[in-house]
Amino acid sequence: MAKRAIVTLPAMDRGSGSSTGNRVLDAAGFNADYIHGDIGWEFWCKEGNPLPQRTIDLIKKHKIALFGAITSKPVDEAKAELSLELQGKGFSYSSPIVGLRQLFNLDICVRPCKSYKGNPLNFVRRGKEIQSTNHLLMW
């Protein structure tokens, strides 16, 4: 089977240049080429856009991306941290995750989890106690 190309949008704001998703897929033996996509606070500050068009184009081309956690800040802080040469030129910060969700019509969040009987931190569904089981949460 040919390698799948996956666009990675790593959690650069968290100080890690590699993606946890990459490491998980590699450990599972998934055969993929990872293509870095630019996203996040660094690109807002330097370019005035936390979700550059080049990243959108990569995702459109390869049709799959792994997205790491990134920083978002209130509008006033965002304006203050924009590079001086871009300030006052009409740039307005918007969350890149919201932009991705809107652009690609992504309206569901899927999270796997496991519950253990007696654990007070389990996912609780309307007061029902959950037995030890695997779940797939969607909202």
C-alpha positions in Angstrom: 0.0 0.0 0.0 1.3 3.5 -0.9 2.2 5.9 1.9 -0.5 8.3 2.9 0.4 12.0 3.0 -0.8 13.7 6.2 -0.6 17.4 6.8 0.5 18.0 10.4 -0.4 21.2 12.2 1.7 20.7 15.3 1.4 22.3 18.7 4.2 24.7 18.1 2.9 27.1 20.7 3.5 24.4 23.3 7.2 24.2 22.5 7.1 20.9 20.7 8.1 20.7 17.1 6.7 17.2 16.6 3.2 16.1 16.8 1.9 13.5 19.3 -0.4 12.2 16.5 2.7 11.5 14.3 4.3 9.5 17.1 1.1 7.5 17.8 0.7 6.6 14.1 4.4 5.7 13.8 4.2 3.5 16.9 1.2 1.8 15.4 3.1 1.0 12.2 1.0 3.4 10.1 3.0 4.1 6.9 2.7 7.9 6.3 4.6 10.9 5.0 4.1 13.9 7.2 3.9 17.3 5.6 4.2 20.3 7.9 1.6 23.0 7.7 2.0 26.4 9.2 -0.6 27.5 11.8 -1.0 29.4 15.0 0.1 32.4 17.0 3.6 32.6 15.4 2.0 33.2 11.9 -0.5 35.7 13.3 2.4 37.7 14.8 4.6 37.5 11.7 2.1 37.5 8.8 -1.3 38.7 10.2 -2.9 35.3 9.6 -2.9 32.4 12.0 -4.2 30.1 9.2 -2.2 30.9 6.1 -3.7 30.1 2.7 -0.7 27.8 1.9 -1.8 25.6 4.9 -5.4 25.5 3.6 -4.1 24.5 0.2 -2.1 21.7 1.7 -5.2 20.3 3.5 -7.3 20.6 0.4 -4.7 18.7 -1.6 -4.1 15.9 0.8 -7.6 15.8 2.4 -6.3 14.9 5.9 -4.6 16.8 8.7 -3.6 16.2 12.3 -4.2 19.4 14.4 -2.3 20.1 17.7 -3.3 22.5 20.4 -2.4 26.1 19.6 -2.8 29.5 21.4 -5.6 31.9 20.9 -5.8 35.3 22.7 -8.3 38.1 23.2 -8.6 40.6 20.3 -6.7 43.4 22.2 -3.8 41.1 23.0 -3.7 39.8 19.5 -3.5 43.3 18.1 -0.7 44.2 20.5 1.4 41.2 19.5 1.0 41.6 15.8 4.3 42.7 14.3 4.8 46.5 14.1 4.9 46.6 10.3 1.4 44.9 10.2 -0.3 46.9 13.0 -2.9 49.4 11.8 -3.4 47.7 8.5 -6.8 46.1 9.1 -5.7 42.7 10.3 -8.2 41.0 12.6 -7.4 37.9 14.6 -9.7 34.9 14.3 -9.2 31.4 15.7 -7.6 29.0 13.2 -9.6 26.0 14.6 -12.8 27.9 14.0 -11.6 28.8 10.5 -10.8 25.2 9.7 -14.1 24.0 11.0 -16.0 26.6 8.9 -13.9 26.1 5.8 -14.1 22.3 5.8 -17.6 22.1 7.3 -16.4 20.2 10.3 -19.1 20.2 12.9 -18.4 17.2 15.1 -15.8 16.4 17.7 -15.0 12.7 18.2 -13.1 11.7 21.3 -12.4 8.1 22.3 -12.3 7.4 26.1 -12.5 4.6 28.5 -14.5 4.4 31.7 -13.7 2.4 34.8 -16.3 1.2 37.3 -16.1 3.3 40.5 -13.9 6.1 39.0 -15.5 9.4 40.0 -13.9 11.1 37.0 -15.7 8.9 34.4 -17.8 10.4 31.7 -21.3 10.5 33.1 -24.4 10.5 30.9 -27.3 12.1 32.7 -26.6 10.5 36.1 -26.3 6.9 34.9 -23.3 5.0 36.2 -21.2 3.7 33.4 -19.6 0.2 33.7 -16.0 -0.4 32.5 -16.3 0.1 28.8 -14.9 2.0 25.8 -16.8 5.0 24.5 -16.7 7.2 21.5 -17.9 10.7 22.4 -19.3 12.9 19.7 -20.6 16.5 20.1 
